Amino acid sequence: MASTWEEIFSDSLSLAGILGQGQIIDAAMLDSAKVRAKNLLDELDGEGIALPVFSTDVEFDTVSGQNKYVLGTGSDTSPANAIRPETIIDGEIEIQPGAQPVYLPLTEGTFPQYRKYISVPNNPGQPWNYYLNPGWPQADLYVWPTPNQVWKLRFTCKLKWVDTLGLDPTVSVYSDAALPSGFTNAFTNMLAYKLATWRRLGTEELKNASTQGKFVMATYTWRQNYALRKVANAPTAFPWNIIRAGMNP
């Protein structure tokens, strides 16, 4: 059964020792919980710790002679503009359309690498490299070589946490938090630790619970990436290696 953000906030405030038993959460407490929940979601994005339902696909057709495409919010209504990813996990190009299309993988490069290519003349053709410049609120996606015709591209992307949780917790605290099964307690403990440190209360047990929550999430993320990328060498059991391996590149 899903919990509302207000229930999660109340539970976190109670665990942190800020909200007493039977006490009704007031506006100031609620505002503090919302701010720190938003910061926590941002930290999880920054550390690359992903949700189980942590990726989505965006497909669009290239335009002949155009090597730059915008991802994210804005006035552009093309399919390429549908989402603004945190990272791109992998990309593919359709080389044989039909009832059973054939896709080939695209090779990922860094945006600094691409800037070196800009001044290098290239014969337009089938793109085989892509480069993401993760700007905000829009991200720029470049393909190389420059498309010589319409090609269908498909990218599997990692979204921001708040984009996958339903309504933003800072907008509607009484909406359901679409946290996956097993993540509610982990998130609640991590938020409680943040709230307790804000009030400078005893936090050792909460720190341990928060660390364990992050370990659970990072372990799941590593497993997802291991399955997707077929990593040759699994990381060791040390938590810092698990977290490092769990980061989306």
Number of C-alpha atoms within 10 A of each C-alpha: 5 13 14 18 25 20 17 23 26 24 18 25 26 19 20 25 17 18 17 13 8 7 10 10 16 10 9 9 16 16 13 14 25 22 13 18 24 16 14 17 18 15 13 18 21 13 15 23 26 25 23 15 13 17 19 15 16 18 17 17 16 21 16 14 14 16 18 17 17 22 26 19 15 11 7 12 9 12 13 21 21 18 20 25 25 21 20 23 19 18 22 21 21 16 14 13 11 8 6 7 9 12 16 13 15 19 15 16 15 12 17 11 10 19 12 9 13 10 8 8 9 11 10 16 15 17 22 18 20 23 21 24 17 18 15 12 10 17 21 18 19 22 24 24 20 23 20 17 16 13 20 17 22 20 21 18 20 25 21 22 23 17 13 18 16 13 17 17 23 16 9 14 18 13 17 19 23 17 21 12 10 11 16 17 17 19 22 24 27 24 28 31 27 24 27 23 14 12 13 10 13 13 20 11 11 20 18 14 20 23 16 16 21 21 19 18 21 27 22 19 24 24 18 19 19 17 10 11 11 11 13 7 7 13 17 10 9 8 17 13 15 21 22 17 22 25 18 20 10
